[in-house]
Amino acid sequence: MANLGIPGEVSPLEKSDLKSSQEEGNTDGEIIIRKIKSFLKRKTYPIQNKN
């Protein structure tokens, strides 16, 4: 989901976005989770599928 994106709303996750940072709030895992959450918020899915 993180690398799919939504045209005009969510840019796809690119390899260059992941920098192996150890900075709190900016690790690769946190970047991926934010991208997935953003994708799911903008897609139209029934509420039970988002939980």
Backbone as JSON Lines, residues from 0, in Angstrom:
{"i":0,"aa":"M","n":[0.82,-1.19,0.0],"ca":[0.0,0.0,0.0],"c":[0.86,1.26,0.0]}
{"i":1,"aa":"A","n":[1.97,1.21,0.72],"ca":[2.81,2.4,0.83],"c":[3.37,2.83,-0.52]}
{"i":2,"aa":"N","n":[3.63,1.87,-1.39],"ca":[4.22,2.23,-2.67],"c":[3.19,2.39,-3.79]}
{"i":3,"aa":"L","n":[1.9,2.26,-3.49],"ca":[0.87,2.42,-4.51],"c":[0.57,3.89,-4.78]}
{"i":4,"aa":"G","n":[0.32,4.63,-3.72],"ca":[-0.04,6.03,-3.88],"c":[-1.43,6.2,-4.46]}
{"i":5,"aa":"I","n":[-1.9,7.42,-4.45],"ca":[-3.19,7.78,-5.04],"c":[-2.93,9.05,-5.84]}
{"i":6,"aa":"P","n":[-3.11,8.99,-7.16],"ca":[-2.81,10.15,-8.0],"c":[-3.47,11.43,-7.48]}
{"i":7,"aa":"G","n":[-2.67,12.47,-7.33],"ca":[-3.16,13.76,-6.89],"c":[-3.41,13.88,-5.4]}
{"i":8,"aa":"E","n":[-3.23,12.79,-4.63],"ca":[-3.51,12.84,-3.2],"c":[-2.36,12.32,-2.35]}
{"i":9,"aa":"V","n":[-1.87,11.13,-2.66],"ca":[-0.79,10.51,-1.88],"c":[0.28,10.04,-2.85]}
{"i":10,"aa":"S","n":[1.47,10.6,-2.71],"ca":[2.56,10.16,-3.59],"c":[3.04,8.78,-3.15]}
{"i":11,"aa":"P","n":[3.44,7.93,-4.1],"ca":[3.92,6.61,-3.73],"c":[5.23,6.7,-2.97]}
{"i":12,"aa":"L","n":[5.46,5.75,-2.09],"ca":[6.71,5.68,-1.35],"c":[7.81,5.24,-2.31]}
{"i":13,"aa":"E","n":[8.89,5.98,-2.32],"ca":[10.03,5.67,-3.17],"c":[11.17,5.15,-2.31]}
{"i":14,"aa":"K","n":[12.03,4.35,-2.88],"ca":[13.19,3.82,-2.16],"c":[14.02,4.96,-1.57]}
{"i":15,"aa":"S","n":[14.12,6.05,-2.29],"ca":[14.91,7.2,-1.84],"c":[14.3,7.88,-0.6]}
{"i":16,"aa":"D","n":[13.02,7.61,-0.3],"ca":[12.38,8.18,0.89],"c":[12.89,7.52,2.17]}
{"i":17,"aa":"L","n":[13.42,6.31,2.03],"ca":[13.9,5.55,3.19],"c":[15.39,5.75,3.34]}
{"i":18,"aa":"K","n":[15.79,6.34,4.45],"ca":[17.19,6.72,4.62],"c":[17.86,6.02,5.8]}
{"i":19,"aa":"S","n":[17.21,5.01,6.38],"ca":[17.74,4.28,7.54],"c":[18.07,5.22,8.7]}
{"i":20,"aa":"S","n":[17.27,6.24,8.88],"ca":[17.48,7.2,9.96],"c":[17.14,6.57,11.3]}
{"i":21,"aa":"Q","n":[17.89,6.91,12.31],"ca":[17.61,6.47,13.68],"c":[16.88,7.56,14.48]}
{"i":22,"aa":"E","n":[16.61,8.69,13.82],"ca":[15.93,9.81,14.46],"c":[14.51,9.41,14.85]}
{"i":23,"aa":"E","n":[14.16,9.68,16.1],"ca":[12.84,9.31,16.59],"c":[11.75,9.99,15.75]}
{"i":24,"aa":"G","n":[10.78,9.21,15.31],"ca":[9.69,9.73,14.5],"c":[9.99,9.74,13.01]}
{"i":25,"aa":"N","n":[11.21,9.36,12.65],"ca":[11.59,9.41,11.24],"c":[12.34,8.15,10.79]}
{"i":26,"aa":"T","n":[12.08,7.03,11.47],"ca":[12.71,5.78,11.05],"c":[11.98,5.26,9.81]}
{"i":27,"aa":"D","n":[12.6,4.33,9.11],"ca":[11.97,3.78,7.91],"c":[10.6,3.18,8.23]}
{"i":28,"aa":"G","n":[10.51,2.46,9.34],"ca":[9.23,1.85,9.72],"c":[8.14,2.89,9.95]}
{"i":29,"aa":"E","n":[8.51,3.99,10.6],"ca":[7.53,5.04,10.87],"c":[7.1,5.75,9.59]}
{"i":30,"aa":"I","n":[8.02,5.91,8.66],"ca":[7.69,6.51,7.37],"c":[6.72,5.61,6.61]}
{"i":31,"aa":"I","n":[6.98,4.31,6.62],"ca":[6.1,3.35,5.94],"c":[4.71,3.36,6.56]}
{"i":32,"aa":"I","n":[4.63,3.33,7.89],"ca":[3.34,3.34,8.58],"c":[2.56,4.61,8.26]}
{"i":33,"aa":"R","n":[3.22,5.77,8.26],"ca":[2.54,7.03,7.91],"c":[1.99,6.98,6.49]}
{"i":34,"aa":"K","n":[2.76,6.43,5.56],"ca":[2.32,6.34,4.17],"c":[1.1,5.42,4.05]}
{"i":35,"aa":"I","n":[1.13,4.3,4.75],"ca":[-0.01,3.36,4.71],"c":[-1.25,4.02,5.31]}
{"i":36,"aa":"K","n":[-1.1,4.7,6.45],"ca":[-2.25,5.38,7.07],"c":[-2.83,6.43,6.14]}
{"i":37,"aa":"S","n":[-1.97,7.19,5.5],"ca":[-2.42,8.22,4.56],"c":[-3.18,7.59,3.4]}
{"i":38,"aa":"F","n":[-2.66,6.5,2.87],"ca":[-3.3,5.78,1.78],"c":[-4.7,5.31,2.2]}
{"i":39,"aa":"L","n":[-4.79,4.68,3.38],"ca":[-6.08,4.14,3.83],"c":[-7.09,5.24,4.12]}
{"i":40,"aa":"K","n":[-6.66,6.38,4.62],"ca":[-7.58,7.49,4.9],"c":[-8.22,8.01,3.62]}
{"i":41,"aa":"R","n":[-7.49,7.94,2.53],"ca":[-7.99,8.53,1.29],"c":[-8.7,7.53,0.37]}
{"i":42,"aa":"K","n":[-8.54,6.24,0.64],"ca":[-9.26,5.23,-0.14],"c":[-10.64,5.05,0.47]}
{"i":43,"aa":"T","n":[-11.57,4.61,-0.32],"ca":[-12.92,4.38,0.17],"c":[-13.08,2.91,0.52]}
{"i":44,"aa":"Y","n":[-12.95,2.62,1.8],"ca":[-13.13,1.27,2.32],"c":[-14.17,1.32,3.42]}
{"i":45,"aa":"P","n":[-14.92,0.24,3.6],"ca":[-15.83,0.19,4.74],"c":[-15.04,0.36,6.05]}
{"i":46,"aa":"I","n":[-15.65,0.96,7.05],"ca":[-14.99,1.25,8.33],"c":[-14.35,0.0,8.93]}
{"i":47,"aa":"Q","n":[-15.02,-1.16,8.91],"ca":[-14.47,-2.35,9.55],"c":[-13.16,-2.79,8.91]}
{"i":48,"aa":"N","n":[-12.92,-2.46,7.65],"ca":[-11.67,-2.84,7.0],"c":[-10.52,-1.93,7.4]}
{"i":49,"aa":"K","n":[-10.8,-0.75,7.91],"ca":[-9.73,0.16,8.31],"c":[-9.18,-0.18,9.69]}
{"i":50,"aa":"N","n":[-9.95,-0.88,10.5],"ca":[-9.5,-1.2,11.87],"c":[-8.66,-2.42,11.92]}
